[in-house]
Amino acid sequence: MNQPTTAGRTPTAPLHDAARWRKRFPILANTNYLVTHSLGAMPDTVYEKLKLFTDQWATRGVRAWAEGWWDAPIAVGNLLGRILNAPPNSVVMHQNVSVIQGLVASALDFTGERNKVVYTDQNFPTNMYVWEGFKKLGAKIHVVKSPDGIGVPTEAIVAAIDEQTLIVPISHVFFRTSFMQDAAAICKRAKEVGAWVLLDTYQSLGCVPIDVQALDVDMVCGGSVKWLCGGPGAGYLYVKPSLQPKLEPKITGWAAHAAPFAFELGAQRYASDARRLLHGSPAVPSLYAASAGYEIVQECGVEAIRAHSTKLTEWLRGELGSKGFRVTSPTNVAQRAGTLTVALAPEEHGPAFVGALEARGILVDHRPEAGLRVSPHFYTQQEELAAFADALTELRTTKKWQDFAKTKKSY
């Protein structure tokens, strides 16, 4: 079933019962888990997935490569692709987005007049690092700056995309504020001038409905760590089938070869399908584990997840406002994904608040120049958000967060 193309739209959906899903996530038994934007809770079926892998290794040995291991990047990619409404065999799995962005960049030619790379200063830094590195090969980086540190006007991005633009590797949702860009408008403009769009949906897929065919987006990438509840080590890359033959990545390997087990010497002879976008041997355990998250997200349905998420974040935004906190995420739900960012006073120490909340069984995180980030998912109940708001208020009022001022949290 096709998903809506307007990323911020809140579709009508049956009443969502978060309690139905909670028993599927072990950590929820004793933790108020509001940090899905950083690491999604683990589905209980991950145990089964990893047992399958270890049983294969233990009993089948080298034969396991021909019994699912070698094909895992495509098979798991197809599973993930259903969440994107991607055509079969158009998604391949990798380790992470840094590898993916580097692989895509390595397939481009920056020596001609069309050498411009457009993104915003709100992109996740790892993506900036990759593209900055290609300046040495002729890439001309154009960074569209946010006027307020929250979002970037669509018209500013559209204005930056011109006939010299080669690619627009852009974050769908900003990690600091949960601001959601108008992906459809960006794709439309890029197509008008012959540029490609690489949409990073790391901060949105699994929480916001995305349809790559309706968007007509060229490429999509992301990881499974967050809303997909797939854990680390499983990045995904979608490339429109008509575009695949045009890409010959310099970051490559034997898995991308047309006949990998022929062990040919010399230059790469690329596979004719999406396998040409692979490189070396796959990280099979991570792919097996990630499939558990994809399955439960599909079972719940992203439209239902989006509706539940919007309901909870709107309630929490109002509750925090009534308690004197300033939420810096967009107030317009059509421009906001699943996270709320809560600003702190200059004298308040974000990591200390994180530590104090953790001591109370509540997990959130903090990012510089942003604040505390809190995110309900389809397994979250409103009572948990109320407990968070009450605890946050108590910590500010009593200044007990100061007891944790020396803490250094990395999540």
C-alpha positions as CSV (number, residue, x, y, z in Angstrom):
1,M,0.0,0.0,0.0
2,N,1.4,3.4,-1.0
3,Q,2.2,5.8,1.8
4,P,1.5,9.5,1.6
5,T,4.1,11.8,-0.1
6,T,3.6,14.8,2.2
7,A,6.1,14.0,4.9
8,G,4.4,16.0,7.7
9,R,0.8,15.0,7.0
10,T,-0.9,13.3,9.9
11,P,-3.1,10.6,8.4
12,T,-6.3,9.3,9.9
13,A,-5.6,6.0,11.7
14,P,-7.3,3.7,14.1
15,L,-6.8,4.4,17.8
16,H,-3.3,3.4,18.6
17,D,-2.8,1.2,21.7
18,A,0.8,1.6,22.9
19,A,0.3,-1.0,25.6
20,R,-0.1,-3.6,22.9
21,W,3.5,-3.1,21.8
22,R,5.3,-2.6,25.1
23,K,5.8,-6.2,25.9
24,R,7.7,-6.6,22.7
25,F,10.5,-4.3,24.0
26,P,12.4,-5.7,27.1
27,I,13.8,-2.3,28.2
28,L,10.4,-0.8,28.7
29,A,9.8,-3.1,31.7
30,N,11.9,-0.9,33.9
31,T,12.8,2.2,32.0
32,N,11.0,5.3,30.8
33,Y,12.6,5.2,27.4
34,L,12.3,8.5,25.6
35,V,15.5,8.4,23.6
36,T,14.4,6.6,20.4
37,H,15.8,9.5,18.3
38,S,19.2,8.3,19.5
39,L,18.8,4.5,19.8
40,G,15.4,2.8,19.4
41,A,14.4,0.2,21.9
42,M,15.3,-3.4,21.0
43,P,12.5,-5.7,19.9
44,D,12.4,-9.0,21.6
45,T,12.7,-10.8,18.3
46,V,16.3,-9.7,17.9
47,Y,17.1,-12.7,20.2
48,E,15.6,-15.0,17.6
49,K,17.4,-13.3,14.7
50,L,20.8,-13.5,16.3
51,K,20.2,-17.1,17.4
52,L,19.4,-17.9,13.8
53,F,22.7,-16.4,12.7
54,T,24.7,-18.2,15.4
55,D,22.9,-21.5,14.7
56,Q,23.8,-21.2,11.0
57,W,27.4,-20.5,11.8
58,A,27.6,-23.3,14.3
59,T,25.9,-26.0,12.3
60,R,26.3,-24.9,8.6
61,G,29.7,-23.3,8.7
62,V,30.9,-22.1,5.4
63,R,27.7,-23.3,3.7
64,A,25.8,-20.4,5.5
65,W,27.2,-18.0,2.9
66,A,25.0,-19.7,0.2
67,E,22.1,-20.1,2.6
68,G,21.3,-16.4,3.3
69,W,24.5,-14.6,4.4
70,W,25.8,-13.5,1.0
71,D,22.3,-12.3,-0.2
72,A,21.5,-10.5,3.1
73,P,22.3,-7.0,1.8
74,I,19.6,-7.4,-0.9
75,A,17.1,-9.5,1.1
76,V,17.2,-7.2,4.1
77,G,17.2,-4.3,1.7
78,N,13.9,-5.5,0.2
79,L,12.4,-5.8,3.7
80,L,13.4,-2.2,4.5
81,G,12.3,-1.1,1.0
82,R,8.7,-1.9,1.8
83,I,8.7,0.9,4.4
84,L,9.9,3.2,1.7
85,N,7.6,1.8,-1.0
86,A,10.7,1.1,-3.0
87,P,10.7,-1.2,-6.0
88,P,12.1,-4.7,-5.4
89,N,15.9,-5.0,-5.4
90,S,16.5,-1.2,-5.3
91,V,17.7,-1.0,-1.7
92,V,21.1,-2.3,-0.6
93,M,22.4,-2.5,3.0
94,H,25.7,-1.1,4.3
95,Q,27.3,-0.4,7.6
96,N,26.4,3.3,8.1
97,V,25.6,6.6,6.3
98,S,29.2,7.8,6.3
99,V,30.1,4.8,4.1
100,I,27.1,5.3,1.9
101,Q,27.6,9.0,1.4
102,G,31.3,8.4,0.5
103,L,30.3,5.6,-1.9
104,V,27.8,7.8,-3.7
105,A,30.2,10.7,-3.8
106,S,32.9,8.4,-5.3
107,A,30.6,7.7,-8.2
108,L,30.4,11.4,-9.2
109,D,32.5,13.5,-11.5
110,F,33.4,16.9,-10.0
111,T,35.7,18.0,-12.9
112,G,33.1,19.7,-15.0
113,E,31.0,22.8,-14.7
114,R,28.3,20.9,-12.8
115,N,30.2,20.3,-9.6
116,K,28.1,22.0,-7.0
117,V,27.0,20.2,-3.8
118,V,24.1,21.8,-1.9
119,Y,23.1,21.1,1.7
120,T,22.3,23.0,4.9
121,D,24.3,23.8,8.0
122,Q,21.8,21.6,9.8
123,N,22.9,18.4,8.1
124,F,24.3,15.8,10.5
125,P,28.0,16.6,10.7
126,T,29.2,13.2,9.4
127,N,27.6,14.0,6.0
128,M,29.4,17.4,5.9
129,Y,32.7,15.7,6.6
130,V,32.3,13.3,3.7
131,W,31.4,16.0,1.1
132,E,34.0,18.5,2.4
133,G,36.6,15.8,1.6
134,F,35.6,15.8,-2.0
135,K,36.5,19.5,-2.4
136,K,40.0,18.2,-3.1
137,L,38.5,16.5,-6.2
138,G,36.7,19.6,-7.4
139,A,33.4,19.6,-5.5
140,K,32.1,23.1,-4.8
141,I,30.2,23.1,-1.5
142,H,27.3,25.4,-1.1
143,V,25.9,25.5,2.5
144,V,22.5,27.1,3.0
145,K,22.4,28.5,6.5
146,S,19.6,28.4,9.0
147,P,18.4,31.9,10.0
148,D,17.2,30.8,13.5
149,G,19.0,27.5,14.3
150,I,15.7,25.7,14.0
151,G,14.9,25.2,10.3
152,V,15.9,26.4,6.8
153,P,13.3,28.0,4.6
154,T,12.5,25.8,1.6
155,E,12.8,28.8,-0.8
156,A,16.4,29.3,0.4
157,I,17.3,25.7,-0.5
158,V,15.4,25.9,-3.8
159,A,17.2,29.1,-4.7
160,A,20.6,27.5,-4.1
161,I,19.9,24.6,-6.5
162,D,20.9,25.7,-10.0
163,E,22.2,24.3,-13.3
164,Q,25.7,23.9,-11.8
165,T,24.3,21.7,-9.0
166,L,25.4,18.1,-9.3
167,I,23.8,16.7,-6.1
168,V,21.8,17.7,-3.0
169,P,22.7,15.4,-0.1
170,I,20.3,16.7,2.5
171,S,18.9,15.7,5.8
172,H,15.1,15.1,5.7
173,V,14.9,15.9,9.4
174,F,17.3,18.0,11.4
175,F,18.9,16.1,14.3
176,R,19.0,19.1,16.7
177,T,15.4,20.4,16.4
178,S,13.4,17.7,14.5
179,F,12.6,20.3,11.8
180,M,11.3,18.5,8.7
181,Q,12.2,19.8,5.3
182,D,9.9,19.9,2.3
183,A,11.5,17.0,0.4
184,A,9.0,17.1,-2.4
185,A,9.8,20.7,-3.2
186,I,13.5,20.0,-3.1
187,C,13.2,17.0,-5.4
188,K,11.1,19.0,-7.8
189,R,13.6,21.8,-8.1
190,A,16.5,19.4,-8.5
191,K,14.8,17.7,-11.3
192,E,14.1,20.9,-13.1
193,V,17.8,21.7,-13.3
194,G,19.1,18.1,-13.8
195,A,20.5,17.7,-10.3
196,W,20.2,14.6,-8.1
197,V,18.9,14.4,-4.5
198,L,20.3,12.1,-1.9
199,L,17.8,12.3,0.9
200,D,19.0,11.3,4.4
201,T,16.0,9.9,6.2
202,Y,17.9,8.7,9.3
203,Q,15.9,11.0,11.6
204,S,12.5,10.2,9.9
205,L,12.1,6.7,8.5
206,G,10.0,4.6,10.8
207,C,8.3,7.6,12.3
208,V,7.2,9.6,9.2
209,P,5.6,8.0,6.1
210,I,8.0,8.2,3.1
211,D,7.2,7.0,-0.4
212,V,10.2,7.2,-2.7
213,Q,8.2,6.5,-5.8
214,A,5.7,9.3,-5.2
215,L,8.5,11.7,-4.2
216,D,10.4,10.6,-7.3
217,V,13.6,11.0,-5.3
218,D,16.9,9.8,-6.8
219,M,18.5,8.3,-3.7
220,V,17.7,7.8,-0.1
221,C,20.0,6.7,2.7
222,G,19.8,6.3,6.5
223,G,20.4,3.9,9.3
224,S,18.4,1.6,11.5
225,V,19.6,2.8,14.9
226,K,16.7,5.2,15.6
227,W,13.0,5.0,14.7
228,L,13.4,1.7,12.9
229,C,14.6,-0.1,16.1
230,G,17.1,-2.1,14.1
231,G,20.2,-1.4,16.1
232,P,23.7,-0.3,14.9
233,G,25.6,-1.5,11.9
234,A,22.8,-1.5,9.3
235,G,22.6,1.5,6.9
236,Y,20.4,1.5,3.8
237,L,20.8,3.0,0.4
238,Y,18.0,3.3,-2.1
239,V,18.8,4.3,-5.7
240,K,16.1,4.8,-8.3
241,P,16.4,1.8,-10.7
242,S,16.8,4.0,-13.8
243,L,19.7,5.7,-12.1
244,Q,21.6,2.6,-11.0
245,P,23.4,2.0,-14.3
246,K,24.9,5.5,-14.2
247,L,26.7,5.0,-11.0
248,E,30.2,3.4,-10.9
249,P,31.4,4.0,-7.3
250,K,35.2,4.1,-6.8
251,I,34.5,2.9,-3.3
252,T,33.8,-0.7,-4.3
253,G,34.6,-4.3,-3.8
254,W,34.0,-7.9,-4.8
255,A,30.4,-7.9,-3.7
256,A,29.7,-5.2,-6.4
257,H,31.3,-7.3,-9.2
258,A,29.2,-8.8,-11.9
259,A,30.7,-12.3,-11.2
260,P,32.2,-12.0,-7.7
261,F,33.1,-15.7,-7.4
262,A,34.9,-15.7,-10.7
263,F,37.7,-13.8,-8.9
264,E,38.6,-11.8,-12.0
265,L,41.8,-9.6,-11.8
266,G,42.0,-6.0,-12.9
267,A,39.4,-3.3,-13.0
268,Q,35.9,-3.6,-11.5
269,R,33.2,-5.1,-13.7
270,Y,30.1,-3.8,-12.1
271,A,27.0,-5.8,-11.5
272,S,24.1,-4.7,-13.7
273,D,21.7,-4.3,-10.8
274,A,21.7,-2.7,-7.3
275,R,24.6,-5.0,-6.3
276,R,26.9,-2.6,-8.1
277,L,26.4,-0.3,-5.1
278,L,27.8,-2.8,-2.6
279,H,31.5,-3.2,-1.7
280,G,33.0,-5.9,0.5
281,S,31.6,-8.8,2.5
282,P,28.4,-7.9,4.4
283,A,28.1,-7.5,8.2
284,V,25.6,-10.3,8.5
285,P,24.7,-10.2,12.2
286,S,23.8,-6.6,12.1
287,L,21.5,-7.1,9.1
288,Y,19.8,-10.1,10.8
289,A,19.2,-8.0,13.9
290,A,17.9,-5.0,11.9
291,S,15.3,-7.1,10.2
292,A,13.5,-7.5,13.6
293,G,13.0,-3.7,13.8
294,Y,11.8,-3.5,10.2
295,E,9.2,-6.2,10.7
296,I,7.7,-4.7,13.8
297,V,7.6,-1.2,12.3
298,Q,5.7,-2.6,9.3
299,E,3.5,-4.6,11.6
300,C,2.5,-1.4,13.5
301,G,2.3,0.7,10.3
302,V,4.2,4.0,9.9
303,E,0.9,6.0,9.4
304,A,-0.3,4.8,12.8
305,I,3.1,5.6,14.3
306,R,3.0,9.1,12.9
307,A,-0.4,9.7,14.2
308,H,0.5,8.5,17.7
309,S,3.8,10.4,17.7
310,T,2.1,13.6,16.7
311,K,-0.6,13.2,19.4
312,L,2.1,12.7,22.1
313,T,4.5,15.4,21.0
314,E,1.7,17.9,20.8
315,W,0.5,17.0,24.3
316,L,4.1,17.2,25.7
317,R,4.7,20.5,24.0
318,G,1.7,22.0,25.7
319,E,2.6,20.4,29.0
320,L,6.2,21.7,29.0
321,G,5.0,25.1,28.0
322,S,2.6,25.3,30.9
323,K,5.6,24.4,33.2
324,G,7.7,27.3,31.9
325,F,9.9,25.3,29.4
326,R,10.7,26.5,25.9
327,V,10.4,23.9,23.2
328,T,12.6,24.9,20.2
329,S,11.2,22.3,17.8
330,P,8.8,23.6,15.2
331,T,5.3,24.3,16.5
332,N,3.8,23.3,13.2
333,V,3.4,19.5,13.2
334,A,3.8,19.4,9.4
335,Q,7.3,20.7,9.9
336,R,8.2,18.5,12.9
337,A,9.1,14.8,13.1
338,G,9.0,12.7,16.2
339,T,11.4,14.6,18.6
340,L,10.9,17.6,20.9
341,T,14.0,19.7,21.8
342,V,13.7,21.4,25.2
343,A,15.9,24.5,25.7
344,L,17.7,25.0,29.0
345,A,18.9,28.2,30.6
346,P,22.6,29.2,30.0
347,E,23.5,28.3,33.5
348,E,21.9,24.9,33.3
349,H,24.1,21.9,32.3
350,G,22.4,19.6,29.8
351,P,24.4,16.5,30.5
352,A,23.7,16.9,34.2
353,F,20.0,17.0,33.5
354,V,20.4,13.8,31.5
355,G,22.2,12.1,34.4
356,A,19.7,13.3,36.9
357,L,16.8,12.0,34.7
358,E,18.6,8.7,34.2
359,A,18.9,8.3,38.0
360,R,15.1,8.5,38.0
361,G,14.7,5.8,35.3
362,I,14.1,8.3,32.5
363,L,16.3,8.2,29.4
364,V,16.7,11.3,27.2
365,D,19.8,13.0,25.7
366,H,21.3,16.4,25.2
367,R,23.0,18.1,22.2
368,P,25.0,21.3,22.2
369,E,23.2,24.3,20.8
370,A,20.0,22.4,21.0
371,G,19.0,21.2,24.5
372,L,17.4,18.1,25.8
373,R,15.9,15.8,23.2
374,V,12.9,13.7,24.0
375,S,11.1,11.3,21.7
376,P,8.0,9.1,22.2
377,H,7.6,6.2,19.8
378,F,4.7,3.8,19.1
379,Y,5.5,2.0,22.4
380,T,5.3,5.2,24.5
381,Q,2.4,6.0,26.8
382,Q,1.3,9.5,27.7
383,E,1.9,8.8,31.4
384,E,5.6,8.4,30.7
385,L,5.7,11.9,29.1
386,A,3.9,13.3,32.1
387,A,6.5,11.7,34.4
388,F,9.3,13.2,32.4
389,A,7.7,16.7,32.5
390,D,7.2,16.4,36.3
391,A,10.8,15.2,36.8
392,L,12.2,18.0,34.7
393,T,10.2,20.6,36.6
394,E,11.4,19.2,39.9
395,L,15.0,19.2,38.9
396,R,14.8,22.8,37.7
397,T,12.9,23.9,40.9
398,T,15.2,22.1,43.4
399,K,18.4,22.5,41.3
400,K,19.1,18.8,42.1
401,W,20.5,18.5,38.6
402,Q,23.6,20.2,40.0
403,D,24.4,16.9,41.8
404,F,25.2,15.5,38.4
405,A,27.1,18.5,37.0
406,K,30.3,16.4,36.5
407,T,28.6,13.7,34.5
408,K,29.7,13.2,30.9
409,K,27.0,11.5,28.8
410,S,27.8,10.4,25.3
411,Y,24.3,9.3,24.2
